[in-house]
Amino acid sequence: MTAFQSWQPPYHAMCPQPGRDDLFLVILVNGFRMDIRGIDEWRYWWEHAGTLAQEHKVNIKVLPMTGSELMNFCGFKPEPGPLRPMAELKERDPEFYEGAIRNCRDVVFSDRASADQRREAVDLLMQMGAPLQ
């Protein structure tokens, strides 16, 4: 496996060591995204990317990324869409609405939930116009 400093044409590979927060590997072949793998495969790619590049006559880059870097790389916006009133949720997505109510009620009556979590769940139930029980 060659390091970036020894990058020589015509076919080469690059596989930098992942950082502490990296969770994914983005595999680029000739500049095109070919695959996304888990960080646990880094050692395999570090050992084999150079050989694969020579055998298939391609350039390979294996890029370690955090979750937010991957989302940005793939074009997903990190910010949510426009906020909508919770009261409209029942009409927009009745299945999600019912699930949200069940989850909130589970938190309200849970032995493991903190007082703050219970208060938040009650607030959400009120915003959705749902009874506590």
N, C-alpha and C positions, 0 to 999 in steps of 0.2 A: 504494500500500500504506500503510495507516495503522499508526502505532505504537500501543503499548498505551495511552499517555497520551491519544491522541485517539480512543479507543474510544467510538463513539457508536452508540446504537440507531438503527434497528431491526436492520440486518444489517451485520456487521462481520467483519474478519479480523485475525488476529494471527499473526505469523511472526517470533519473535525470532531474532537471529543465533546460529548454533551456537557452542558452546564448542570448545576445542581437542580434547577427547576424544569429542565427539559423533560417532556413526556412523549414526544412524537419524533419520528424521522420522516422527512419529506424526501422522496427519491426523485431526482430530476435526471432525465436521459436526454442529452442534446438540448437542454433548456426546457424540456416539457415535463410537467409533473406526471409521473407514471404510477406512483403509489404513495400511500401514507402508512407507515408502520409504527408499532410501539417502540419505545426507547430500549426495551430489553433486547432488540435485535441489532443494536449498534455494533457489538463485537463482530457479528457475522459480516455485516456490511464493511466494517473496517478491514477485515481480513480478505474479503472477496471482491470488493468494488474494482480494484485495479485490474485484476484478472478478467473480470466481466467486461470492463471497458476495452481491453485489448482484444479479447475473443470476439466481441460483437462489433468492434470498430465504432464505438460511441464514447461520448464524454458522460461521466456519471458524477453527480453531486449528491451526497447524502447529508441533508441538513437537519441537525437536531433543533427542535423548537418547543417552546412552552405552549400551553393551550391557547393563550391569547395571541401569541405570534402566529400559530396555525390558523386561528379564526381570521386574523387580519390578512394572512397570506392567501387564504381561500376567498377573501372578499366579503366576509360576514361583518356587518357593522356591530361594534360592541355595545352601542347604545340601543335601548329598546325603542319600539315604535311609539307613536303618540299615545298618551294616556287616555283611557276611556273610563267613564263612570262605572263603578262596580255594579250598580243597579241594572245596567244594560246587559250584563253578562248572561243572565238567564235566557234572554231572547237570542243573543249572538251564538252561544255555545251551551245548550242545556246540559249536555253530558259533562262538560268541564265544570259547569256551575254546581251540579249535584256532587261531583267528586270533591270540589273545593269545600263545599259545606260539610261533607263527611270528614274530610281531613281537619278542618277547623274544630269540629265537634270532638274528634278524637284528641286533639291537643287540649281542649278545654277540660276534658274529663280524664286526662292522662295523669298517672302518678309520677311520670318522669319529667313532665314539662315544668318549667320554672314559672314563677308568677308573671314575669314579663311576657313569656310566650303565651300564657293563658290570656292575658290582657289583649295582646295582639290578635289572637284568634277570635276573641269576643268582638273586638273592633271590626274585624273583617266580616264576621257574621252580620253585624249591624249594617255595615256598608252594603252588603249584598241583600239586605232586607230579609234575612232568614232568621227564624226563631232559634233560640239557644238549643232547644231540644225538639 
